[in-house]
Amino acid sequence: MQVGSTRAEMILQNAHDGSRAYRIDAGLYRLVCRNGLTVADADFAHVSIRHMDVSADAFAKAAQSVAENTPRMLEAVAKWQEVQLPQATRVEFARRAAGLRWDADQPVMKLLSPEKLLTPVRYGDAATDLWTTFNVVQEHLIRGGDRYMGYTAGMGIRRNRTRPVGGLSEGQKLNKALWSLASEFANN
């Protein structure tokens, strides 16, 4: 199932040493930019299976449970594509999204403008709907690479670049928080 260039997927996590449970999350994959999104647990099911309890049947039931949420996820995408955001609201979304990625006292929060996070990476992302805004901001936050100027004591003004999110857990945590933020904007 898919909406436009976005299709549903299941994200499977497993620790090779058995220290974490198998985890299946609902996700979305946007074909245009090949970014993987994990939807918020509060909105859609995720399933954890302890390594001791693993059977093919238990795994199949868990996957089915997550798959049943696919239509609701795609309905949310379609709804967000219909929500047009004024520029001030888009800037507020980007500002709050940056706060999910960085602490308020980090220099990047003062030096990287929310407008930079709204800059489309590709031509097709110039729309002002919530879904496109969400994707543009998410890509900037996850992939990093945004330049900004900063002052370092003793070194003067320096060029800086945001770093990509490094780990799978950090990326999923940020994606889920961004999904929740976008849900909030969709309901206002």
Sequence and secondary structure as in RCSB ss.txt:
>XXXX:A:sequence
MQVGSTRAEMILQNAHDGSRAYRIDAGLYRLVCRNGLTVADADFAHVSIRHMDVSADAFAKAAQSVAENTPRMLE
AVAKWQEVQLPQATRVEFARRAAGLRWDADQPVMKLLSPEKLLTPVRYGDAATDLWTTFNVVQEHLIRGGDRYMG
YTAGMGIRRNRTRPVGGLSEGQKLNKALWSLASEFANN
>XXXX:A:secstr
 EETTEEEEEEEE  TTSSS EEEEEEEEETTTTEEEE  TTTS EEEE GGG  HHHHHHHHHHHHTTHHHHHH
HHHHHHH B  HHHHHHHHHHHHHHHS TTSHHHHHS HHHHTS SSGGG   BHHHHHHHHHHHHHH   EEEE
EETTTEEEEEE     SHHHHHHHHHHHHHHHHHHHT 
